[in-house]
């Protein structure tokens, strides 16, 4: 048990090398903005038709 605790302490206290790569944050921001733009564009074009389809579906369920 003592050996296990020693290994655990050494593993936790040993400094790790710093990572130089921080990820592709601008890429993810671009993907998020483009996705939001696509949603807005599709909603602007198809919004009235989608609203009418939903209204028709709800009316057909409530009439039965």
CHARMM-style PDB file with segment names, atoms N, HN, CA, C and O in Angstrom:
ATOM      1  N   UNK     1       0.823  -1.196   0.000  1.00  0.00      PROA
ATOM      2  CA  UNK     1       0.000   0.000   0.000  1.00  0.00      PROA
ATOM      3  C   UNK     1       0.866   1.258   0.000  1.00  0.00      PROA
ATOM      4  O   UNK     1       0.534   2.252  -0.646  1.00  0.00      PROA
ATOM      5  N   UNK     2       1.966   1.204   0.724  1.00  0.00      PROA
ATOM      6  HN  UNK     2       2.236   0.397   1.249  1.00  0.00      PROA
ATOM      7  CA  UNK     2       2.862   2.339   0.798  1.00  0.00      PROA
ATOM      8  C   UNK     2       3.475   2.651  -0.562  1.00  0.00      PROA
ATOM      9  O   UNK     2       3.631   3.813  -0.935  1.00  0.00      PROA
ATOM     10  N   UNK     3       3.818   1.596  -1.296  1.00  0.00      PROA
ATOM     11  HN  UNK     3       3.691   0.651  -0.993  1.00  0.00      PROA
ATOM     12  CA  UNK     3       4.399   1.791  -2.624  1.00  0.00      PROA
ATOM     13  C   UNK     3       3.381   2.439  -3.565  1.00  0.00      PROA
ATOM     14  O   UNK     3       3.734   3.288  -4.382  1.00  0.00      PROA
ATOM     15  N   UNK     4       2.128   2.034  -3.442  1.00  0.00      PROA
ATOM     16  HN  UNK     4       1.841   1.344  -2.777  1.00  0.00      PROA
ATOM     17  CA  UNK     4       1.066   2.612  -4.267  1.00  0.00      PROA
ATOM     18  C   UNK     4       0.887   4.094  -3.953  1.00  0.00      PROA
ATOM     19  O   UNK     4       0.747   4.913  -4.862  1.00  0.00      PROA
ATOM     20  N   UNK     5       0.891   4.432  -2.683  1.00  0.00      PROA
ATOM     21  HN  UNK     5       1.005   3.767  -1.945  1.00  0.00      PROA
ATOM     22  CA  UNK     5       0.761   5.832  -2.277  1.00  0.00      PROA
ATOM     23  C   UNK     5       1.951   6.663  -2.764  1.00  0.00      PROA
ATOM     24  O   UNK     5       1.783   7.810  -3.177  1.00  0.00      PROA
ATOM     25  N   UNK     6       3.137   6.088  -2.716  1.00  0.00      PROA
ATOM     26  HN  UNK     6       3.274   5.156  -2.380  1.00  0.00      PROA
ATOM     27  CA  UNK     6       4.325   6.794  -3.196  1.00  0.00      PROA
ATOM     28  C   UNK     6       4.217   7.064  -4.685  1.00  0.00      PROA
ATOM     29  O   UNK     6       4.513   8.166  -5.147  1.00  0.00      PROA
ATOM     30  N   UNK     7       3.792   6.053  -5.437  1.00  0.00      PROA
ATOM     31  HN  UNK     7       3.552   5.157  -5.062  1.00  0.00      PROA
ATOM     32  CA  UNK     7       3.637   6.243  -6.891  1.00  0.00      PROA
ATOM     33  C   UNK     7       2.588   7.305  -7.193  1.00  0.00      PROA
ATOM     34  O   UNK     7       2.762   8.138  -8.082  1.00  0.00      PROA
ATOM     35  N   UNK     8       1.500   7.258  -6.438  1.00  0.00      PROA
ATOM     36  HN  UNK     8       1.359   6.581  -5.716  1.00  0.00      PROA
ATOM     37  CA  UNK     8       0.440   8.239  -6.656  1.00  0.00      PROA
ATOM     38  C   UNK     8       0.937   9.651  -6.375  1.00  0.00      PROA
ATOM     39  O   UNK     8       0.669  10.566  -7.153  1.00  0.00      PROA
ATOM     40  N   UNK     9       1.652   9.838  -5.281  1.00  0.00      PROA
ATOM     41  HN  UNK     9       1.870   9.095  -4.648  1.00  0.00      PROA
ATOM     42  CA  UNK     9       2.193  11.163  -4.941  1.00  0.00      PROA
ATOM     43  C   UNK     9       3.182  11.652  -5.997  1.00  0.00      PROA
ATOM     44  O   UNK     9       3.165  12.820  -6.385  1.00  0.00      PROA
ATOM     45  N   UNK    10       4.039  10.749  -6.454  1.00  0.00      PROA
ATOM     46  HN  UNK    10       4.053   9.800  -6.140  1.00  0.00      PROA
ATOM     47  CA  UNK    10       5.018  11.128  -7.477  1.00  0.00      PROA
ATOM     48  C   UNK    10       4.301  11.505  -8.765  1.00  0.00      PROA
ATOM     49  O   UNK    10       4.662  12.485  -9.415  1.00  0.00      PROA
ATOM     50  N   UNK    11       3.280  10.726  -9.138  1.00  0.00      PROA
ATOM     51  HN  UNK    11       2.987   9.929  -8.610  1.00  0.00      PROA
ATOM     52  CA  UNK    11       2.549  11.011 -10.373  1.00  0.00      PROA
ATOM     53  C   UNK    11       1.825  12.353 -10.285  1.00  0.00      PROA
ATOM     54  O   UNK    11       1.780  13.105 -11.259  1.00  0.00      PROA
ATOM     55  N   UNK    12       1.265  12.647  -9.124  1.00  0.00      PROA
ATOM     56  HN  UNK    12       1.301  12.036  -8.334  1.00  0.00      PROA
ATOM     57  CA  UNK    12       0.518  13.898  -8.981  1.00  0.00      PROA
ATOM     58  C   UNK    12       1.423  15.117  -8.852  1.00  0.00      PROA
ATOM     59  O   UNK    12       1.053  16.213  -9.274  1.00  0.00      PROA
ATOM     60  N   UNK    13       2.599  14.934  -8.277  1.00  0.00      PROA
ATOM     61  HN  UNK    13       2.899  14.044  -7.934  1.00  0.00      PROA
ATOM     62  CA  UNK    13       3.471  16.077  -8.021  1.00  0.00      PROA
ATOM     63  C   UNK    13       4.513  16.321  -9.102  1.00  0.00      PROA
ATOM     64  O   UNK    13       5.176  17.358  -9.097  1.00  0.00      PROA
ATOM     65  N   UNK    14       4.665  15.382 -10.025  1.00  0.00      PROA
ATOM     66  HN  UNK    14       4.127  14.539 -10.028  1.00  0.00      PROA
ATOM     67  CA  UNK    14       5.637  15.556 -11.104  1.00  0.00      PROA
ATOM     68  C   UNK    14       5.101  16.585 -12.093  1.00  0.00      PROA
ATOM     69  O   UNK    14       3.998  16.418 -12.612  1.00  0.00      PROA
ATOM     70  N   UNK    15       5.858  17.642 -12.363  1.00  0.00      PROA
ATOM     71  HN  UNK    15       6.754  17.778 -11.941  1.00  0.00      PROA
ATOM     72  CA  UNK    15       5.365  18.645 -13.317  1.00  0.00      PROA
ATOM     73  C   UNK    15       5.261  18.053 -14.720  1.00  0.00      PROA
ATOM     74  O   UNK    15       6.120  17.293 -15.167  1.00  0.00      PROA
ATOM     75  N   UNK    16       4.207  18.419 -15.376  1.00  0.00      PROA
ATOM     76  HN  UNK    16       3.509  19.036 -15.013  1.00  0.00      PROA
ATOM     77  CA  UNK    16       3.993  17.953 -16.749  1.00  0.00      PROA
ATOM     78  C   UNK    16       4.502  19.015 -17.714  1.00  0.00      PROA
ATOM     79  O   UNK    16       4.470  20.207 -17.408  1.00  0.00      PROA
ATOM     80  N   UNK    17       4.968  18.582 -18.874  1.00  0.00      PROA
ATOM     81  HN  UNK    17       4.994  17.614 -19.122  1.00  0.00      PROA
ATOM     82  CA  UNK    17       5.412  19.579 -19.858  1.00  0.00      PROA
ATOM     83  C   UNK    17       4.233  20.432 -20.327  1.00  0.00      PROA
ATOM     84  O   UNK    17       3.116  19.943 -20.499  1.00  0.00      PROA
ATOM     85  N   UNK    18       4.509  21.702 -20.525  1.00  0.00      PROA
ATOM     86  HN  UNK    18       5.416  22.100 -20.386  1.00  0.00      PROA
ATOM     87  CA  UNK    18       3.457  22.618 -20.960  1.00  0.00      PROA
ATOM     88  C   UNK    18       3.053  22.299 -22.394  1.00  0.00      PROA
ATOM     89  O   UNK    18       3.896  22.019 -23.247  1.00  0.00      PROA
ATOM     90  N   UNK    19       1.761  22.347 -22.639  1.00  0.00      PROA
ATOM     91  HN  UNK    19       1.077  22.575 -21.946  1.00  0.00      PROA
ATOM     92  CA  UNK    19       1.270  22.129 -23.997  1.00  0.00      PROA
ATOM     93  C   UNK    19       1.359  23.421 -24.780  1.00  0.00      PROA
ATOM     94  O   UNK    19       0.900  24.467 -24.324  1.00  0.00      PROA
ATOM     95  N   UNK    20       1.939  23.347 -25.940  1.00  0.00      PROA
ATOM     96  HN  UNK    20       2.312  22.496 -26.311  1.00  0.00      PROA
ATOM     97  CA  UNK    20       2.078  24.546 -26.764  1.00  0.00      PROA
ATOM     98  C   UNK    20       0.860  24.750 -27.659  1.00  0.00      PROA
ATOM     99  O   UNK    20       0.602  25.861 -28.122  1.00  0.00      PROA
ATOM    100  N   UNK    21       0.116  23.679 -27.899  1.00  0.00      PROA
ATOM    101  HN  UNK    21       0.326  22.776 -27.523  1.00  0.00      PROA
ATOM    102  CA  UNK    21      -1.048  23.782 -28.763  1.00  0.00      PROA
ATOM    103  C   UNK    21      -2.276  24.058 -27.901  1.00  0.00      PROA
ATOM    104  O   UNK    21      -2.585  23.284 -26.996  1.00  0.00      PROA
ATOM    105  N   UNK    22      -2.963  25.135 -28.172  1.00  0.00      PROA
ATOM    106  HN  UNK    22      -2.712  25.764 -28.908  1.00  0.00      PROA
ATOM    107  CA  UNK    22      -4.135  25.496 -27.377  1.00  0.00      PROA
ATOM    108  C   UNK    22      -5.423  25.209 -28.107  1.00  0.00      PROA
ATOM    109  O   UNK    22      -6.494  25.535 -27.597  1.00  0.00      PROA
ATOM    110  N   UNK    23      -5.362  24.616 -29.275  1.00  0.00      PROA
ATOM    111  HN  UNK    23      -4.492  24.352 -29.689  1.00  0.00      PROA
ATOM    112  CA  UNK    23      -6.582  24.301 -30.002  1.00  0.00      PROA
ATOM    113  C   UNK    23      -6.863  25.331 -31.079  1.00  0.00      PROA
ATOM    114  O   UNK    23      -6.173  26.343 -31.202  1.00  0.00      PROA
ATOM    115  N   UNK    24      -7.870  25.050 -31.832  1.00  0.00      PROA
ATOM    116  HN  UNK    24      -8.430  24.228 -31.732  1.00  0.00      PROA
ATOM    117  CA  UNK    24      -8.236  25.896 -32.960  1.00  0.00      PROA
ATOM    118  C   UNK    24      -9.484  26.696 -32.606  1.00  0.00      PROA
ATOM    119  O   UNK    24     -10.559  26.468 -33.161  1.00  0.00      PROA
ATOM    120  N   UNK    25      -9.329  27.636 -31.674  1.00  0.00      PROA
ATOM    121  HN  UNK    25      -8.456  27.821 -31.223  1.00  0.00      PROA
ATOM    122  CA  UNK    25     -10.468  28.418 -31.211  1.00  0.00      PROA
ATOM    123  C   UNK    25     -11.084  29.241 -32.340  1.00  0.00      PROA
ATOM    124  O   UNK    25     -12.308  29.236 -32.466  1.00  0.00      PROA
ATOM    125  N   UNK    26     -10.318  29.944 -33.164  1.00  0.00      PROA
ATOM    126  HN  UNK    26      -9.323  29.948 -33.062  1.00  0.00      PROA
ATOM    127  CA  UNK    26     -10.965  30.695 -34.253  1.00  0.00      PROA
ATOM    128  C   UNK    26     -11.755  29.794 -35.202  1.00  0.00      PROA
ATOM    129  O   UNK    26     -12.788  30.204 -35.730  1.00  0.00      PROA
ATOM    130  N   UNK    27     -11.282  28.590 -35.416  1.00  0.00      PROA
ATOM    131  HN  UNK    27     -10.442  28.257 -34.986  1.00  0.00      PROA
ATOM    132  CA  UNK    27     -12.020  27.658 -36.274  1.00  0.00      PROA
ATOM    133  C   UNK    27     -13.367  27.296 -35.680  1.00  0.00      PROA
ATOM    134  O   UNK    27     -14.372  27.265 -36.390  1.00  0.00      PROA
ATOM    135  N   UNK    28     -13.397  27.021 -34.370  1.00  0.00      PROA
ATOM    136  HN  UNK    28     -12.581  27.046 -33.793  1.00  0.00      PROA
ATOM    137  CA  UNK    28     -14.665  26.685 -33.728  1.00  0.00      PROA
ATOM    138  C   UNK    28     -15.600  27.876 -33.683  1.00  0.00      PROA
ATOM    139  O   UNK    28     -16.814  27.715 -33.812  1.00  0.00      PROA
ATOM    140  N   UNK    29     -15.058  29.062 -33.502  1.00  0.00      PROA
ATOM    141  HN  UNK    29     -14.072  29.193 -33.397  1.00  0.00      PROA
ATOM    142  CA  UNK    29     -15.905  30.256 -33.523  1.00  0.00      PROA
ATOM    143  C   UNK    29     -16.513  30.436 -34.908  1.00  0.00      PROA
ATOM    144  O   UNK    29     -17.694  30.761 -35.033  1.00  0.00      PROA
ATOM    145  N   UNK    30     -15.718  30.229 -35.935  1.00  0.00      PROA
ATOM    146  HN  UNK    30     -14.759  29.965 -35.833  1.00  0.00      PROA
ATOM    147  CA  UNK    30     -16.220  30.345 -37.299  1.00  0.00      PROA
ATOM    148  C   UNK    30     -17.317  29.326 -37.571  1.00  0.00      PROA
ATOM    149  O   UNK    30     -18.333  29.660 -38.179  1.00  0.00      PROA
ATOM    150  N   UNK    31     -17.126  28.092 -37.130  1.00  0.00      PROA
ATOM    151  HN  UNK    31     -16.300  27.820 -36.636  1.00  0.00      PROA
ATOM    152  CA  UNK    31     -18.141  27.058 -37.331  1.00  0.00      PROA
ATOM    153  C   UNK    31     -19.430  27.438 -36.605  1.00  0.00      PROA
ATOM    154  O   UNK    31     -20.520  27.265 -37.151  1.00  0.00      PROA
ATOM    155  N   UNK    32     -19.315  27.952 -35.384  1.00  0.00      PROA
ATOM    156  HN  UNK    32     -18.430  28.092 -34.941  1.00  0.00      PROA
ATOM    157  CA  UNK    32     -20.499  28.336 -34.620  1.00  0.00      PROA
ATOM    158  C   UNK    32     -21.241  29.487 -35.287  1.00  0.00      PROA
ATOM    159  O   UNK    32     -22.468  29.463 -35.386  1.00  0.00      PROA
ATOM    160  N   UNK    33     -20.507  30.488 -35.741  1.00  0.00      PROA
ATOM    161  HN  UNK    33     -19.510  30.508 -35.660  1.00  0.00      PROA
ATOM    162  CA  UNK    33     -21.141  31.641 -36.389  1.00  0.00      PROA
ATOM    163  C   UNK    33     -21.792  31.231 -37.708  1.00  0.00      PROA
ATOM    164  O   UNK    33     -22.892  31.682 -38.026  1.00  0.00      PROA
ATOM    165  N   UNK    34     -21.119  30.380 -38.472  1.00  0.00      PROA
ATOM    166  HN  UNK    34     -20.225  30.014 -38.214  1.00  0.00      PROA
ATOM    167  CA  UNK    34     -21.696  29.934 -39.742  1.00  0.00      PROA
ATOM    168  C   UNK    34     -22.949  29.094 -39.515  1.00  0.00      PROA
ATOM    169  O   UNK    34     -23.915  29.212 -40.268  1.00  0.00      PROA
ATOM    170  N   UNK    35     -22.945  28.250 -38.489  1.00  0.00      PROA
ATOM    171  HN  UNK    35     -22.160  28.154 -37.876  1.00  0.00      PROA
ATOM    172  CA  UNK    35     -24.128  27.448 -38.177  1.00  0.00      PROA
ATOM    173  C   UNK    35     -25.295  28.337 -37.783  1.00  0.00      PROA
ATOM    174  O   UNK    35     -26.423  28.130 -38.230  1.00  0.00      PROA
ATOM    175  N   UNK    36     -25.019  29.322 -36.948  1.00  0.00      PROA
ATOM    176  HN  UNK    36     -24.103  29.489 -36.585  1.00  0.00      PROA
ATOM    177  CA  UNK    36     -26.081  30.252 -36.552  1.00  0.00      PROA
ATOM    178  C   UNK    36     -26.610  31.008 -37.771  1.00  0.00      PROA
ATOM    179  O   UNK    36     -27.815  31.229 -37.885  1.00  0.00      PROA
ATOM    180  N   UNK    37     -25.733  31.398 -38.667  1.00  0.00      PROA
ATOM    181  HN  UNK    37     -24.754  31.218 -38.575  1.00  0.00      PROA
ATOM    182  CA  UNK    37     -26.159  32.083 -39.890  1.00  0.00      PROA
ATOM    183  C   UNK    37     -27.037  31.203 -40.769  1.00  0.00      PROA
ATOM    184  O   UNK    37     -28.031  31.667 -41.328  1.00  0.00      PROA
ATOM    185  N   UNK    38     -26.670  29.939 -40.889  1.00  0.00      PROA
ATOM    186  HN  UNK    38     -25.862  29.562 -40.435  1.00  0.00      PROA
ATOM    187  CA  UNK    38     -27.492  29.014 -41.677  1.00  0.00      PROA
ATOM    188  C   UNK    38     -28.871  28.830 -41.056  1.00  0.00      PROA
ATOM    189  O   UNK    38     -29.873  28.786 -41.770  1.00  0.00      PROA
ATOM    190  N   UNK    39     -28.926  28.722 -39.742  1.00  0.00      PROA
ATOM    191  HN  UNK    39     -28.112  28.758 -39.162  1.00  0.00      PROA
ATOM    192  CA  UNK    39     -30.218  28.563 -39.064  1.00  0.00      PROA
ATOM    193  C   UNK    39     -31.090  29.784 -39.302  1.00  0.00      PROA
ATOM    194  O   UNK    39     -32.281  29.650 -39.581  1.00  0.00      PROA
ATOM    195  N   UNK    40     -30.514  30.964 -39.195  1.00  0.00      PROA
ATOM    196  HN  UNK    40     -29.546  31.072 -38.968  1.00  0.00      PROA
ATOM    197  CA  UNK    40     -31.285  32.193 -39.412  1.00  0.00      PROA
ATOM    198  C   UNK    40     -31.765  32.279 -40.861  1.00  0.00      PROA
ATOM    199  O   UNK    40     -32.909  32.656 -41.116  1.00  0.00      PROA
ATOM    200  N   UNK    41     -30.895  31.931 -41.809  1.00  0.00      PROA
ATOM    201  HN  UNK    41     -29.966  31.624 -41.603  1.00  0.00      PROA
ATOM    202  CA  UNK    41     -31.277  32.002 -43.223  1.00  0.00      PROA
ATOM    203  C   UNK    41     -32.386  31.002 -43.545  1.00  0.00      PROA
ATOM    204  O   UNK    41     -33.351  31.339 -44.232  1.00  0.00      PROA
ATOM    205  N   UNK    42     -32.248  29.787 -43.054  1.00  0.00      PROA
ATOM    206  HN  UNK    42     -31.464  29.513 -42.496  1.00  0.00      PROA
ATOM    207  CA  UNK    42     -33.286  28.774 -43.315  1.00  0.00      PROA
ATOM    208  C   UNK    42     -34.592  29.173 -42.633  1.00  0.00      PROA
ATOM    209  O   UNK    42     -35.669  29.011 -43.205  1.00  0.00      PROA
ATOM    210  N   UNK    43     -34.495  29.691 -41.415  1.00  0.00      PROA
ATOM    211  HN  UNK    43     -33.620  29.822 -40.950  1.00  0.00      PROA
ATOM    212  CA  UNK    43     -35.702  30.111 -40.702  1.00  0.00      PROA
ATOM    213  C   UNK    43     -36.397  31.252 -41.432  1.00  0.00      PROA
ATOM    214  O   UNK    43     -37.626  31.300 -41.483  1.00  0.00      PROA
ATOM    215  N   UNK    44     -35.619  32.169 -41.997  1.00  0.00      PROA
ATOM    216  HN  UNK    44     -34.620  32.130 -41.956  1.00  0.00      PROA
ATOM    217  CA  UNK    44     -36.218  33.306 -42.716  1.00  0.00      PROA
ATOM    218  C   UNK    44     -36.958  32.834 -43.961  1.00  0.00      PROA
ATOM    219  O   UNK    44     -38.008  33.372 -44.309  1.00  0.00      PROA
ATOM    220  N   UNK    45     -36.402  31.823 -44.632  1.00  0.00      PROA
ATOM    221  HN  UNK    45     -35.549  31.385 -44.349  1.00  0.00      PROA
ATOM    222  CA  UNK    45     -37.030  31.335 -45.864  1.00  0.00      PROA
ATOM    223  C   UNK    45     -38.192  30.397 -45.567  1.00  0.00      PROA
ATOM    224  O   UNK    45     -39.256  30.513 -46.175  1.00  0.00      PROA
ATOM    225  N   UNK    46     -37.993  29.476 -44.642  1.00  0.00      PROA
ATOM    226  HN  UNK    46     -37.129  29.382 -44.149  1.00  0.00      PROA
ATOM    227  CA  UNK    46     -38.975  28.417 -44.424  1.00  0.00      PROA
ATOM    228  C   UNK    46     -39.844  28.636 -43.190  1.00  0.00      PROA
ATOM    229  O   UNK    46     -40.724  27.821 -42.915  1.00  0.00      PROA
ATOM    230  N   UNK    47     -39.623  29.703 -42.446  1.00  0.00      PROA
ATOM    231  HN  UNK    47     -38.908  30.366 -42.669  1.00  0.00      PROA
ATOM    232  CA  UNK    47     -40.369  29.943 -41.214  1.00  0.00      PROA
ATOM    233  C   UNK    47     -41.880  29.949 -41.375  1.00  0.00      PROA
ATOM    234  O   UNK    47     -42.572  29.240 -40.644  1.00  0.00      PROA
ATOM    235  N   UNK    48     -42.408  30.719 -42.300  1.00  0.00      PROA
ATOM    236  HN  UNK    48     -41.846  31.295 -42.894  1.00  0.00      PROA
ATOM    237  CA  UNK    48     -43.869  30.740 -42.471  1.00  0.00      PROA
ATOM    238  C   UNK    48     -44.444  29.373 -42.875  1.00  0.00      PROA
ATOM    239  O   UNK    48     -45.509  28.980 -42.399  1.00  0.00      PROA
ATOM    240  N   UNK    49     -43.745  28.665 -43.741  1.00  0.00      PROA
ATOM    241  HN  UNK    49     -42.880  28.984 -44.128  1.00  0.00      PROA
ATOM    242  CA  UNK    49     -44.224  27.342 -44.144  1.00  0.00      PROA
ATOM    243  C   UNK    49     -44.185  26.360 -42.970  1.00  0.00      PROA
ATOM    244  O   UNK    49     -45.101  25.556 -42.795  1.00  0.00      PROA
ATOM    245  N   UNK    50     -43.124  26.429 -42.174  1.00  0.00      PROA
ATOM    246  HN  UNK    50     -42.380  27.081 -42.316  1.00  0.00      PROA
ATOM    247  CA  UNK    50     -43.018  25.546 -41.010  1.00  0.00      PROA
ATOM    248  C   UNK    50     -44.106  25.864 -39.987  1.00  0.00      PROA
ATOM    249  O   UNK    50     -44.687  24.956 -39.392  1.00  0.00      PROA
ATOM    250  N   UNK    51     -44.378  27.149 -39.785  1.00  0.00      PROA
ATOM    251  HN  UNK    51     -43.906  27.885 -40.269  1.00  0.00      PROA
ATOM    252  CA  UNK    51     -45.432  27.541 -38.849  1.00  0.00      PROA
ATOM    253  C   UNK    51     -46.792  27.036 -39.330  1.00  0.00      PROA
ATOM    254  O   UNK    51     -47.599  26.563 -38.530  1.00  0.00      PROA
ATOM    255  N   UNK    52     -47.042  27.137 -40.624  1.00  0.00      PROA
ATOM    256  HN  UNK    52     -46.386  27.522 -41.274  1.00  0.00      PROA
ATOM    257  CA  UNK    52     -48.318  26.655 -41.177  1.00  0.00      PROA
ATOM    258  C   UNK    52     -48.427  25.138 -41.057  1.00  0.00      PROA
ATOM    259  O   UNK    52     -49.494  24.613 -40.736  1.00  0.00      PROA
ATOM    260  N   UNK    53     -47.318  24.428 -41.315  1.00  0.00      PROA
ATOM    261  HN  UNK    53     -46.451  24.855 -41.576  1.00  0.00      PROA
ATOM    262  CA  UNK    53     -47.327  22.967 -41.175  1.00  0.00      PROA
ATOM    263  C   UNK    53     -47.622  22.561 -39.731  1.00  0.00      PROA
ATOM    264  O   UNK    53     -48.393  21.632 -39.492  1.00  0.00      PROA
ATOM    265  N   UNK    54     -47.016  23.247 -38.779  1.00  0.00      PROA
ATOM    266  HN  UNK    54     -46.389  24.001 -38.973  1.00  0.00      PROA
ATOM    267  CA  UNK    54     -47.259  22.943 -37.378  1.00  0.00      PROA
ATOM    268  C   UNK    54     -48.707  23.229 -37.003  1.00  0.00      PROA
ATOM    269  O   UNK    54     -49.333  22.441 -36.294  1.00  0.00      PROA
ATOM    270  N   UNK    55     -49.240  24.353 -37.474  1.00  0.00      PROA
ATOM    271  HN  UNK    55     -48.731  24.994 -38.049  1.00  0.00      PROA
ATOM    272  CA  UNK    55     -50.632  24.698 -37.190  1.00  0.00      PROA
ATOM    273  C   UNK    55     -51.572  23.659 -37.768  1.00  0.00      PROA
ATOM    274  O   UNK    55     -52.521  23.243 -37.104  1.00  0.00      PROA
ATOM    275  N   UNK    56     -51.319  23.235 -38.998  1.00  0.00      PROA
ATOM    276  HN  UNK    56     -50.548  23.573 -39.538  1.00  0.00      PROA
ATOM    277  CA  UNK    56     -52.165  22.213 -39.624  1.00  0.00      PROA
ATOM    278  C   UNK    56     -52.101  20.892 -38.854  1.00  0.00      PROA
ATOM    279  O   UNK    56     -53.124  20.238 -38.648  1.00  0.00      PROA
ATOM    280  N   UNK    57     -50.892  20.505 -38.430  1.00  0.00      PROA
ATOM    281  HN  UNK    57     -50.062  21.036 -38.597  1.00  0.00      PROA
ATOM    282  CA  UNK    57     -50.753  19.242 -37.695  1.00  0.00      PROA
ATOM    283  C   UNK    57     -51.492  19.313 -36.357  1.00  0.00      PROA
ATOM    284  O   UNK    57     -52.180  18.366 -35.976  1.00  0.00      PROA
ATOM    285  N   UNK    58     -51.352  20.435 -35.645  1.00  0.00      PROA
ATOM    286  HN  UNK    58     -50.793  21.205 -35.955  1.00  0.00      PROA
ATOM    287  CA  UNK    58     -52.042  20.569 -34.365  1.00  0.00      PROA
ATOM    288  C   UNK    58     -53.556  20.637 -34.546  1.00  0.00      PROA
ATOM    289  O   UNK    58     -54.304  20.103 -33.727  1.00  0.00      PROA
ATOM    290  N   UNK    59     -54.010  21.288 -35.610  1.00  0.00      PROA
ATOM    291  HN  UNK    59     -53.402  21.722 -36.276  1.00  0.00      PROA
ATOM    292  CA  UNK    59     -55.447  21.354 -35.870  1.00  0.00      PROA
ATOM    293  C   UNK    59     -56.005  19.967 -36.194  1.00  0.00      PROA
ATOM    294  O   UNK    59     -57.106  19.619 -35.766  1.00  0.00      PROA
ATOM    295  N   UNK    60     -55.240  19.179 -36.953  1.00  0.00      PROA
ATOM    296  HN  UNK    60     -54.346  19.461 -37.301  1.00  0.00      PROA
ATOM    297  CA  UNK    60     -55.730  17.842 -37.322  1.00  0.00      PROA
ATOM    298  C   UNK    60     -55.775  16.919 -36.110  1.00  0.00      PROA
ATOM    299  O   UNK    60     -56.627  16.033 -36.044  1.00  0.00      PROA
ATOM    300  N   UNK    61     -54.875  17.111 -35.151  1.00  0.00      PROA
ATOM    301  HN  UNK    61     -54.182  17.830 -35.205  1.00  0.00      PROA
ATOM    302  CA  UNK    61     -54.908  16.279 -33.943  1.00  0.00      PROA
ATOM    303  C   UNK    61     -56.054  16.708 -33.031  1.00  0.00      PROA
ATOM    304  O   UNK    61     -56.718  15.859 -32.436  1.00  0.00      PROA
ATOM    305  N   UNK    62     -56.294  18.010 -32.913  1.00  0.00      PROA
ATOM    306  HN  UNK    62     -55.754  18.700 -33.396  1.00  0.00      PROA
ATOM    307  CA  UNK    62     -57.335  18.476 -32.017  1.00  0.00      PROA
ATOM    308  C   UNK    62     -58.735  18.234 -32.572  1.00  0.00      PROA
ATOM    309  O   UNK    62     -59.696  18.191 -31.804  1.00  0.00      PROA
ATOM    310  N   UNK    63     -58.871  18.073 -33.894  1.00  0.00      PROA
ATOM    311  HN  UNK    63     -58.090  18.108 -34.518  1.00  0.00      PROA
ATOM    312  CA  UNK    63     -60.179  17.835 -34.504  1.00  0.00      PROA
ATOM    313  C   UNK    63     -60.608  16.373 -34.413  1.00  0.00      PROA
ATOM    314  O   UNK    63     -61.771  16.064 -34.672  1.00  0.00      PROA
ATOM    315  N   UNK    64     -59.703  15.471 -34.052  1.00  0.00      PROA
ATOM    316  HN  UNK    64     -58.759  15.723 -33.841  1.00  0.00      PROA
ATOM    317  CA  UNK    64     -60.058  14.047 -34.018  1.00  0.00      PROA
ATOM    318  C   UNK    64     -60.679  13.659 -32.724  1.00  0.00      PROA
ATOM    319  OT1 UNK    64     -61.035  12.495 -32.535  1.00  0.00      PROA
TER     320      UNK     64
END
